[in-house]
Amino acid sequence: MSTATTGQVTLEDHVSAATEVAFLLDIFAATVDNIMGGATASVGRIAGREMARKLPVHLTNPTLDEVVELLNGRMKAGYQFRLEGEGTERTLLFDHCIMREVCAKRGLDMGAALCRLFHAYLDGILNELICRPVKSEVVSCGNQCRLNLKTQ
């Protein structure tokens, strides 16, 4: 990194860091998927619930809509998502997702291990914040990713 000599972060530094982070995310998700197999979703959900407990928010009996709006605001640097529909089976739409860029940079298929692990992680966060089980299923990936989101 050039910050040691110039004291300022350059565009090249950002590109190098993004490449390194993409590599680490790819390796992490692939390793968890290889070791855990079908239990990968459980690993993601447990990590998500832990993260939610550490969020500096206090919500009294929040709805899924409130929690998704809160998380969308907190995660806006890398994600833009929203809910559609009503009831216990909803659609979660990702208009922007930094994981798409990671997948493109690493030549990964969208919807594969990295995406599944991230969505299980997000399920865990939602689960903890609304105090009800949440499960997502990827329906389609592309410029906009669509997930079925089920709650109890």
C-alpha positions, 0 to 999 in steps of 0.5 A: 500500500502506498500510504506508508510513503505518501500518508494518503490513500489512493485509488490504487490502494482502494482497488487493492483492498477490494481485491483482497477482501473479495479473495478473503470472502470467497475463501471464507465462504468456500471453506465454510461450505466445504466443511459444513456442507448442508449446515452452512445456513446454520453457521450464517444464521448463528453469526447473524443473530450474534451480530444483531445482538451487538447492533446499537438499536433498541426496538420494541416489538418491531415489524419485519418492515421496520427492521428491513428499513432499519437494516437497509439504512445501516447497510446502504454503503453496500446494499439497497434492498426492500420488501414487497408483499404482505403476510408471512411470505414476502419478497426481498428485492436487492437492487444493489448488492456489493456481493455481486461485485465480489462475485464478478471480481472472483468469477463466482456464480451468483447464488452460490456459496458466498451468496447463500452464506450472506443471505443466511447471515441476514436471515439471522439478523432479521430473526434476532431483531423480530424475535421470529424465525426467518428463512430466505430462498434465492429465486433469481440473481442478476441486476436485481436479486429476488428472494422469497422471505418466510417468517413465522 
